[in-house]
């Protein structure tokens, strides 16, 4: 019976992809926790200056880090006024290295809505498709995000 799959047992050509996969997962965990804890400026800083956030549930894409941050802050303010908390859960992540500085990532994103003092409920089921790029410091940033809600055509 083979042993556990570890970095030392993965063929060398796949090791870099495993490391990239883990890096992207960590990026999303940090990014979504920033949004869910209403740290909108910090969340927006995970996008490039010219980043785009487009969703079929929004009237128009938010273009540029400042617009993305302002839209996130407005949404978080509405949630706070309504006594609601959102928790984003990303899973079924697929990662593709395009080149040394660009990565494509596709995941299912589920949003749970929790009313203060109430029961959590599924709010949205979506597909999230990102183009990630390396910033000057080598960290991943979102250049383009496309969110498709499952309940909309």
N, C-alpha and C positions, 0 to 999 in steps of 0.2 A: 504494500500500500504506500503510495507516495506521501511525502511529508507535506507540511503546510506551504502554501504559496507565500514566499517572501521575496524581498528585493534580490536576495542572493540566489534564488531558484528560478527567477524569471529570466528568460533569454535577454542578453545585453540590449538588443534592439528594442525590447519592450520596456526596459527599466525606466528610460526617460519618460515614456508615456505614463507609467505608473506614478512617477514623481509629479508629472504635470497634472494628472487626475487629482491627486491629493492636494496639490497647490490650489487648483480651481475649487475643490470642495471647501477648503479652508477659507478661500476668498469669499465664497458665497455665505458661509456661516457667519463670518465677520460682517459682511455687507448687510445681510438680512437682519442681524441683531441690531445694527445701527439704526435701520429703519424702524424696526419694531419697538425700539426704546426711544423713538422720536428724536434721534440725533440726525436731523435732516441735512444739515450742512456737512456733517462728516460723511453721511451716506452719499450725498451728491459729489463729494470729493473722490469717490470711487469711480466716477465717470471722467472721461477726458474733457478738456475745456470745450470741445466741439461735439461732445457726445449727444446721442439721440435716444430718447425713450418714447417708443411708439406702442400703443395698445389699441386693439380694436374696440375696447370699451371707452376710449377717450375721444373727444371731438377732434383733436389734432395732436401730433407729436410734440413733445417738449424738446426743444433743440438748444443745446448749450448747457453747461454745468449750472449756471445761475438759474435758468428757467426750470431745469430738472429739480433743483433744490427748492425753488419757490413752489412748484406744484406739489412736491412731497410735503412741504410744511403746511400748505393749505389743506391737503387731505388729512394730515395728522391733527390739525386744529379742529376740523369737522368731527373726526372720531372722538377727540377729547370732549368736545361740546356734547356729544351724544352718549358719553360714558362708555365708549367702546375701545377695545384693544384689538389690534390685528397681530397675528403671528403667521409669518411666512415659512413654509416648509418646502424645500426643494429636494427632489429625488429623481431617480431614474436618469441620472446625469450621464450624458455622452459628451466626450471631449475629443476634439480633432485639432492637432497641431497643423497650422497652415504654413508657417515659416518660423524663423527664429523670434519674431516679435508679435505674431498674431495667432490667436486660438479661437476656434468656434466651439461654443458650448450650447447644448440643448438639454433642457430639463423640464420635468413637470413641476409646476409650482402650485401648491395648495395654500389658500389663505383661510385661516381659522379666525372667526370673529368671536370675541369674548366680551359680553356685557359685564360691567363691574357688578359683582354679586350674583351673576347669572351663570348659565351653562354655556360652554363653548359650542359653536356650530360651524359647519362648513360654510364659508362665505363665497369662495371662488375656487374653480378648478381651471388651471391655465397651462399653456405651454410657453416656456420662456426660451427664446433663441438669442444668444449674445455673440457679438464679435468682441473679443477681449484683445487688448494690446498691452505691450510693456511700456510703462512710463519711464521717465529719465532715470529713476532709481531702480528700475528693473521690476517694480511691483506691477501686478495686473490692474488694468483699468477697463471699464466698459466703454467702448467706442459706439456701439449700436446695440440697443435692446429692443426686441420685438416680443410683446406679450399678447398671446391670443387666448381669449376666454373661450372655454368650451361651450358655454351657453349662448354664444352669439354666432351669427353666420359670418 
